[in-house]
Amino acid sequence: MSETTHDAPIDPRLLEILVCPLTKGPLEYDRAANELISRKAGLAYPVRDGIPIMLPEEARKLDA
C-alpha cells in the first residue's frame, strides 16, 4: 500500500492542512513538477518521495 515511486502523490488531506511557512497562505500541488506552489510568496516547495520539503531555502522562486 506504500508508494514506491519518487514522485508519490500528495495526500489530499495533507494538502488541506499545509500552508506556506512564510505567508501562512494556501498551497497548490503541481503534479507535473512535483512541487507545492505558494503564489503569495512566489515560491515552489519541492516534494521528495511524497514528503513536502517546507523550507524556504529549499524552495524555487517562481518566474514572474
ABEGO torsion letter per residue (X at the ends): XBBABABBBBBAAAAAABBBAAAGBBBBBBAAAGBBBBAAAGBBBBBBGGBBBABAAABBBBBX
